[in-house]
Amino acid sequence: MTRKIFVRCSLILLIMSLTACGGLRFSQVTPEAKDFHPQIVAIFPVEIAGNNEEARGSVEQIVAGVLAEKKWFPDILDTESLNRQLLANEELRKTMIDYFSKLRTVNFSDPELSKKMGELAKIDAFLLITVDTWNYTVEKGDKVAKVSLGMKLYEASTGKIMWKAGHQIADSYILIKPDLPKVARNVVEAMVKYMPH
């Protein structure tokens, strides 16, 4: 009898712990997102926190690849293609500089500049990504490969944030270090499940 109770309690605790670990660290969708179905999404250059510059190219490619695999959007403008447009189009480059200047200094997504960017780049939405953590570290005595990302999806025509999320994975290891881009892919895959499409 005692053994049955112990087994049942153990199963309940296991199920509860698995359920608690199932979601993202943070995810928020606006009510308008239920009617938001962008056709062309641009991935803007990744912002890096700290000294993780080597993460930029990997994360940009991973996000573009994961979104392409989902096949939710008819077209994805990856960062490399967007950079080519910026080099070729002075007006788009100036508009983006003005937009990001306002966004960074006063945390204001200017709807007019956003709309103009969307028209010039021919996009319906754009994704801003930040790399908060990209390193190997020790936590509570365990060696871990740690990647933490943030994402914000904006509607280009209005400048509104439709979705924002943050997530991190700390993959523990003993001898062989996990590849940080592989950990990042797991983070991205977990995050985009919650992205409106």
N, C-alpha and C positions, 0 to 999 in steps of 0.2 A: 504494500500500500504506500509506504513512504517513498519507495523507488518510483512509483507511477507519478506521485506528486512532484518529485524532483525532476523527472523527465519532462512533465508538462510545463513546469515553471521555467526550465531551461529553454524549451522550445519557444515559449512566449517571449522570454528575454532576447533570444536570438532574432526572432521576427521583428521585435520592436527596434533592436539596434540596427538591423538591416534597413528598415523603413526610415529610420532617422538619418541614415547616411545617403539616402537616395537622391536628394535634390542638390541644387546649386547653392553656393554660399549666399548668393543674392540674385534675384531676377524680378523685374517689374515690367509689366506690359500696360500700356495706356488703353483705356476703353475703346478709343478710336481704332485700335489695331485690328479689331475683328473685321473691319472693312478695308484693311490695308493689304493690298496684293501687288507689290512692285514688280515690274517686268525687268527692269535693269537696275542692278545694285552695284555701286562702286565701292571698292575697298580702298580707303584712304591710307596714306603712309602711317605705319604703326608708331605710336609714341612710346618712348622708353623711359621708365623711371630708374634712376641710378645708373650704374655702369654696365648695362646689359645690351650694349649696342649690337653684339653678334646675334641677338635674338630677332632683330628686325626682319631680315630677309626670310628666315625660317618661318616665322609666324605669318607673314604676309602670304607666303606660298601655301602653308597649311590651311589657313582660313579659306583661301580661294579654292583649294582642292576639295575641302570638306563640303563647301557650299555647292560646288559643281556636282559632286557625288549625290547630293540630296535631290538635285533636279527640281528644286522649288521655283527657281527664277529662270526665265528664258535666256537671260544673258547676265553675265557677271563681268564687270570691268575691273580686272585685277590692278594692283598698284603699279606694275610696270607699264601697262597700257595707259593708265591715267597719267603717269609721269611723262609719257610721250605726248599726250594731248597738251599737258602743261607747257612743254617745251615749244610746241607748235602754235599755241594760242595765248597771246599776250593778255587778252581780256579775261580769259579763264584764270590765268595765273594771278592777275591782280585781284580778281573777285575772291579767289580762294585765300589770298593773303589777308584781305580785308575781313573776310568771314572769320578766319581763325584768330585774327588779332582781337576781334570782339569776343569770341568764344573764350579765349584764354585769359583776357584781362578782366572782363566783367561777367563772364559766364553767361553770355547772351547769344543764343542762336538766332541771328538776324534773319527774319523770314524773307526779306527782299533779296539779300545776298544769297541765301540758300536757294531760292527760286531761280535766280540768275545762274548760279552754278549748275543747277539741274538742267536748265535749258541749254547752256553752253556745252556741257559735257554729255548731254542727252541721257540723263539718268533719272530714275524715279526715287531712288533712295541711296543713302551712303552709310557705310559702316565705319565707325571710329573704334580703334582697338588700342589698348594700352597694355604694356608688359610691366607688371608691378614687381614680379619676382622671377628670376631665371638663374638658378644657381644650385650648387651642391652645398649642403650644410649639415649640421648636427642638431637634432631636436630631441630632447629628453633621452639623450644617450644613443639615439639611432641616427645612422647616416641616411640622408634623404636627398633625392633629386627633386627640387621644388620649382614648380611653375605656377604663377598666378597671373591671370589675365582679366581685363575688363573690356566690355563691348557696349557700344551704343549705336542703335540703328535709327537714323533720322529720315523723315520724309522730306525729300528735296523741295517739293512745291510749297511747303509751309514752314520748314525748319524745325518741326516738332520732333521730339524724341518719341519714337513709337515703342521702343524696347531698350532696356539696359540690364546688364547682368555682370556678375563677377564670380569667378570660381578659381579654385586652386587645387592642385594635387601635389602631395608630397609622397613620392614613391621611395620606400625604404629599400636599402640594399646592404649587403655585407662586403662582398669583394668587388663585383663588377658593377660599375656605375651605369645606371640606366641612361639612355640617350635623351638629352633634354628635349630635342624636337619630337621624340616619340611621346614623352610625357605631355608636351604641349598639344599634340594631336588629340590625346585623350581629353584634355581640358576643353579644347575647341569642340570636339564631338559632343561632350556633355552639355556645353552651353547652347549650341545651335538647335538642339532639340526644343528649346523654349522660344526660339526666334519666330516672330510672326512671318507668315509667307502667304 
